[in-house]
């Protein structure tokens, strides 16, 4: 895989007159290329595509997204209320190593829109009831409804990640799930759901710093889990599992986007920007009134 360049790319290519990285949509820049995946070749601290000068501009650049993101989400929600049978749905999948910032994305990026139009599901270890069904059963039950943005904090990919690393099911079982996932996501897209899959790519060293920061701050102790250190010891195995999931399940209908996550401010902006770009592509329109506006204006005026 070719290594992504950072935010210091030139703004204009005088030889080719082609769009530079800053000018291309972020969904193109962060989309995982086809072929073998080597996560070590993709920088975790890149600010690819960010239009500002760095962290100093992060607040204002991210805030600039809020009006458009808010309006696009409201249009989506309004469509779901007016024509639920044809309204699109959006599913944002957040995956990443511990401390990669899934919760931070929910607070800072998803927090920019009206919560009544968002469904957030955090997938933990499956219950006995869930284990009695096929692995996608509990995922199906959490899918967003018409006009809704669904957010998965972890997802069906846990069934080819932790299940693989911890040997929770036979290899023959988890290895068959890649194709099952691809087929299921294809059906999801065909039925009107836009799937945005973000792998939050954090470095081994940054994870250590974030774990230590939680221990240094009493207000963050609740976020620390001693089991995180046990999982950290399995970093190489998780990396291998993620590389396989990214490589085998990045498809034309539901590609993976690799979001550099060492810089929290960039990570939050990037996911918000990806959402904006995908919502724009839906070409959402305000629903037309199913009543005579002039008649209703007269009725309200005379009431």
QUIWO-V304369 format. One record per pair of residues at least 24 apart in sequence whose C-alpha atoms are under 6 Angstrom apart, sorted by the first residue. I is the first residue (numbers start at 1). J is the second residue. If there is no record, write none. Layout:
# QUIWO-V304369
{{I,J} {I,J}}
This chain:
# QUIWO-V304369
{{3,41} {3,42} {6,46} {6,47} {6,48} {7,47} {7,48} {21,49} {22,49} {27,274} {30,257} {30,258} {31,256} {31,257} {32,256} {32,257} {37,243} {37,247} {44,201} {44,202} {44,203} {44,260} {44,261} {44,262} {45,260} {45,262} {46,260} {62,269} {66,112} {69,276} {70,113} {75,286} {76,147} {77,117} {77,147} {77,148} {79,147} {80,146} {80,147} {84,146} {87,146} {87,147} {88,146} {88,147} {88,192} {88,193} {89,146} {89,147} {89,148} {89,193} {90,149} {90,193} {90,194} {91,149} {91,150} {91,151} {91,195} {92,151} {92,196} {92,197} {93,152} {93,197} {93,198} {94,152} {94,153} {94,154} {94,198} {95,154} {95,199} {96,199} {96,200} {100,200} {100,202} {105,268} {109,268} {109,272} {117,148} {118,148} {118,149} {118,150} {119,150} {120,150} {120,151} {121,152} {122,152} {122,153} {123,154} {161,241} {195,254} {197,256} {198,257} {198,258} {199,258} {199,259} {200,259} {200,261} {201,259} {201,260} {201,261} {202,261} {202,262}}
